[in-house]
Amino acid sequence: MNIINKMWSSLIVLILAALACLADVSHTEETMKHSASASRFASLRSRRMVGGILAPHVPWQAMVYIADSVLDGGYASGALISDRWVLTAGRNLFVNKSRADNQGKDPVIPKVYLGISRRAEANTSKEVAVEKVVLHPGFQNSSDWDNDLALIQLKEPVVMSDKVTPIPLPERGQDLADTVGGSGVIAGWGWGINLTPSALLKYLILPLANHSACKAEYQRIRFTPDVDDNMFCTGATKNEENVCFGDAGGALAVTDAETGDIYTAGILSYDKSCSRYKYGVYMKISSYLPWIHSVMRGDTEKSSALRSDAMSKMYSWQASSFRH
């Protein structure tokens, strides 16, 4: 009898944990009957990224960690984009992910792990110290997914190796329409059917989706992104595998069809498509390059004016010298 009671107690704890873990996404769906909640959530979890393929080593993959428990902030992905900077989704830096919870609050300084393919490898030997985090100034302006980007500066430059190498940002003129196969690759430690994150890094090759179709899909569903020109979408695989809870912050890596260059086209923001909705939604990096570069340069409010003033003086001095 004691054994049976323990089994029931364990089951109740798991169900309650699942419901609590998904508190920030429950408002994105129509009200469901309480008796069906646990099975519905488990179904969503089962169609996670980790239903995909075990990933080879992904040298730009970062783990952005607040806590083991999603109730305390959890952990997700990021992309190493230089020897001092990691790009991730801004929501990954808050314990609660919604705009209502985060307004007026400072982001959490996370732990960052590089060079890992297994969750168990997230230890002090793989941790890189964080100097600061910088949220996009328009983060969550009017919804949970507005300008959902953050830059994490590392205290020391990363030593490059076959395990740790940045992924480039897009160059001017590189366009999603010109990617090989019209698809991209994303890796992550998304949550699974057992209500726990994947122990192993896995990946999916996802097709780029029609922007208008994605926008129209989410316009009719409450509490989902208002897909604007600073975003783009991917669809599910032929086997209906998709990104899901815990995959946010991952880089969608694409290959330029003309040059063969690999770069990050986007950072996953809306990771709740799972098996319920068709599309994952990403922040389009090409739209945010001015902000990213200004942060990485260390610009201040005066930087632009100082540059303009210096250029103006050099041109005026040159003109003056010609007159003399």
C-alpha positions in Angstrom: 0.0 0.0 0.0 2.8 2.4 0.8 4.3 1.7 -2.6 1.1 2.5 -4.3 0.7 5.8 -2.3 4.3 6.7 -3.3 3.6 6.0 -6.9 0.4 8.2 -6.8 2.3 11.0 -5.0 5.1 10.9 -7.6 2.5 11.1 -10.5 0.8 14.0 -8.9 4.1 15.9 -8.4 5.0 15.3 -12.1 1.6 16.6 -13.3 1.7 19.7 -11.1 5.3 20.4 -12.2 4.2 20.2 -15.9 1.3 22.5 -15.3 3.5 25.0 -13.5 6.3 24.8 -16.1 3.8 25.8 -18.7 2.1 28.6 -16.8 3.6 31.1 -19.2 2.2 29.4 -22.3 -1.2 28.3 -21.0 -2.7 31.6 -21.9 -1.7 31.2 -25.5 -4.3 28.4 -26.0 -8.0 28.1 -25.6 -9.3 27.1 -22.2 -9.1 23.3 -21.8 -10.9 21.0 -19.4 -8.8 20.3 -16.3 -9.2 16.6 -16.8 -7.4 16.8 -20.2 -4.7 19.2 -19.2 -1.9 16.8 -18.2 -2.3 14.6 -21.3 -2.5 17.7 -23.6 0.7 19.2 -22.2 2.5 15.8 -22.4 1.4 15.6 -26.1 2.9 19.0 -26.7 6.1 18.1 -25.1 6.4 14.9 -27.1 6.6 16.8 -30.4 9.7 18.7 -29.3 12.9 19.4 -31.2 14.5 16.4 -29.4 12.2 14.2 -31.5 14.8 15.1 -34.1 18.3 13.8 -34.6 21.2 13.6 -32.3 23.4 16.5 -33.2 27.1 16.3 -34.1 29.1 18.8 -32.2 27.8 22.3 -32.9 30.7 24.7 -32.1 28.6 27.9 -31.9 26.0 26.4 -29.6 25.8 28.0 -26.2 23.7 26.9 -23.2 22.2 30.0 -21.4 21.5 28.8 -17.9 19.5 30.3 -15.0 18.4 27.2 -13.2 17.7 23.4 -13.6 14.1 24.0 -12.9 11.9 25.8 -15.4 10.0 27.2 -12.4 13.2 29.1 -11.5 14.0 30.2 -15.0 15.3 27.1 -16.7 17.8 27.1 -19.4 17.8 27.4 -23.2 20.1 28.1 -26.1 22.3 30.9 -27.5 24.7 31.4 -30.4 28.4 32.4 -30.0 28.8 35.2 -32.6 32.3 36.4 -31.7 35.0 35.7 -29.2 33.3 37.9 -26.6 29.6 37.8 -27.4 26.6 35.4 -27.3 23.3 36.2 -28.9 20.1 34.8 -27.4 16.4 35.4 -27.0 15.8 38.1 -24.4 13.1 36.1 -22.6 15.7 33.5 -21.7 17.1 36.0 -19.2 14.0 36.2 -17.1 12.5 33.7 -14.6 9.0 34.4 -15.9 8.8 34.9 -19.6 5.8 37.1 -20.2 5.8 40.9 -20.7 3.3 41.3 -17.8 5.8 39.7 -15.4 9.0 41.4 -16.8 8.1 45.0 -17.1 10.4 47.1 -15.1 12.6 44.2 -14.1 16.3 43.7 -14.8 17.4 40.5 -16.6 19.1 37.8 -14.7 22.9 37.3 -15.3 23.0 33.7 -16.6 25.7 31.1 -16.6 26.9 30.4 -20.1 28.4 27.0 -21.2 30.3 26.5 -24.5 31.6 23.5 -26.2 29.0 21.0 -24.9 26.7 18.5 -26.6 25.4 16.8 -23.4 23.5 18.5 -20.6 25.8 16.8 -18.1 28.8 18.6 -19.5 27.4 21.9 -18.2 30.0 22.2 -15.4 32.6 24.6 -14.3 35.2 23.4 -16.8 32.8 24.5 -19.7 31.5 27.6 -18.1 32.5 31.0 -19.4 32.2 34.0 -17.1 29.7 36.7 -18.0 30.5 40.4 -17.9 27.1 41.8 -18.7 23.8 41.3 -20.6 22.3 43.9 -23.0 18.6 43.6 -23.8 17.3 45.1 -27.1 15.9 48.6 -26.1 12.5 47.6 -27.7 12.4 44.3 -25.8 8.7 43.3 -25.1 7.5 46.8 -26.1 3.9 45.6 -26.6 3.9 41.8 -26.6 6.0 38.9 -25.2 7.9 38.5 -28.5 8.7 42.1 -29.6 12.4 42.5 -30.3 13.1 39.3 -28.4 16.9 39.6 -28.4 19.7 40.0 -25.9 23.5 40.1 -26.2 25.7 38.5 -23.5 29.2 39.8 -23.1 31.8 37.4 -21.8 34.5 38.6 -19.4 37.3 37.1 -21.4 37.8 36.3 -25.1 37.0 32.7 -25.9 39.9 30.5 -27.1 38.8 29.1 -30.5 39.0 25.4 -31.1 37.3 22.6 -32.9 34.8 22.6 -30.0 34.1 26.4 -29.8 33.8 28.6 -32.9 31.4 31.5 -33.6 28.8 31.5 -36.3 28.9 34.6 -38.5 26.2 37.2 -38.7 24.7 37.8 -42.2 26.5 40.0 -44.6 24.9 42.8 -46.5 22.8 41.4 -49.3 22.5 37.9 -47.9 18.8 37.0 -48.1 16.7 34.1 -46.8 15.4 33.6 -50.3 18.9 32.6 -51.4 19.6 29.8 -48.9 20.4 26.3 -49.9 17.3 24.2 -50.1 15.1 26.9 -48.6 15.9 25.5 -45.2 18.0 26.0 -42.0 19.3 23.9 -39.1 18.6 24.6 -35.4 19.9 22.6 -32.4 18.7 22.6 -28.8 17.9 20.8 -25.5 14.1 21.2 -25.7 11.8 19.5 -23.3 10.3 16.1 -23.9 7.5 13.7 -23.1 8.9 12.8 -19.7 8.6 16.4 -18.6 12.4 16.9 -18.5 14.8 18.6 -20.9 16.8 16.4 -23.3 20.1 15.1 -22.0 21.6 15.3 -25.4 21.8 18.1 -28.0 19.6 17.4 -31.0 18.8 19.2 -34.2 16.2 19.6 -36.9 16.4 20.8 -40.5 13.4 23.0 -41.0 11.9 24.6 -44.1 11.6 28.3 -44.3 8.0 29.3 -44.3 6.0 31.8 -46.3 5.9 35.0 -44.3 2.3 35.9 -45.2 1.0 32.5 -44.3 2.8 32.5 -41.0 1.6 36.0 -40.2 -2.0 35.1 -41.1 -1.9 31.9 -39.0 -0.9 33.8 -35.8 -3.2 36.7 -36.4 -6.1 34.5 -35.6 -4.5 32.9 -32.5 -4.4 35.0 -29.3 -1.2 35.6 -27.4 1.1 34.5 -30.3 3.6 36.8 -32.1 2.4 39.6 -34.4 4.8 38.5 -37.1 6.3 41.6 -38.6 9.1 42.4 -41.0 11.7 41.9 -38.3 10.7 38.3 -38.0 10.6 35.2 -40.2 9.2 31.7 -39.7 10.0 28.0 -40.2 7.6 25.2 -40.7 7.6 21.6 -39.4 9.5 18.7 -41.0 7.8 16.2 -43.2 7.4 14.0 -40.1 5.7 17.0 -38.3 8.6 17.5 -35.9 9.0 21.0 -34.8 10.7 23.3 -32.2 9.0 23.3 -28.8 9.4 24.5 -25.2 13.0 25.2 -24.2 14.4 25.6 -27.7 14.3 29.5 -27.7 17.5 31.3 -28.3 18.8 28.8 -30.8 20.4 30.0 -34.0 18.9 29.0 -37.3 22.0 28.3 -39.4 21.6 28.6 -43.1 23.9 28.3 -46.2 24.2 31.0 -48.8 23.5 29.3 -52.2 25.9 31.5 -54.1 28.9 31.7 -51.7 28.4 28.6 -49.6 28.8 30.8 -46.5 27.1 29.6 -43.3 25.6 32.2 -41.1 22.9 32.7 -38.5 19.7 34.0 -40.1 17.7 34.2 -37.0 17.3 33.5 -33.3 14.3 31.4 -32.2 11.8 33.4 -30.2 8.4 31.7 -30.4 9.3 28.1 -29.5 5.7 27.0 -28.7 4.6 25.7 -32.1 5.3 22.1 -31.0 2.7 19.9 -32.7 -0.2 22.3 -32.2 0.9 25.1 -34.5 2.8 25.1 -37.8 5.4 27.7 -37.3 8.4 28.7 -35.2 9.1 32.4 -35.2 12.6 34.0 -35.3 14.1 37.4 -34.9 15.6 38.2 -38.3 19.2 39.0 -37.6 19.6 41.2 -40.7 17.0 43.6 -39.3 19.0 44.0 -36.1 22.5 44.3 -37.4 22.8 48.1 -36.6 21.9 47.4 -32.9 24.1 44.3 -32.6 27.1 46.1 -34.1 26.6 49.2 -31.9 26.5 47.1 -28.7 29.6 45.1 -29.7 31.5 48.3 -30.5 30.6 49.6 -27.1 28.8 52.7 -28.5 27.5 55.3 -26.1 24.8 57.9 -26.8 27.6 60.3 -27.9 29.4 57.9 -30.2 27.5 58.8 -33.4 27.9 62.5 -32.8 31.7 62.1 -32.1 32.2 60.2 -35.3 30.3 62.8 -37.3 32.2 65.6 -35.7 35.5 64.0 -36.5 34.6 63.4 -40.1 33.3 66.9 -40.5 36.5 68.4 -39.2 38.7 66.3 -41.4 36.8 67.3 -44.5 36.8 71.0 -43.5 40.5 71.0 -42.8 41.2 69.3 -46.1 39.1 71.9 -47.9 40.9 74.7 -46.0 44.4 73.4 -46.9 43.4 73.4 -50.7 42.4 77.0 -50.4 45.8 77.9 -49.0 
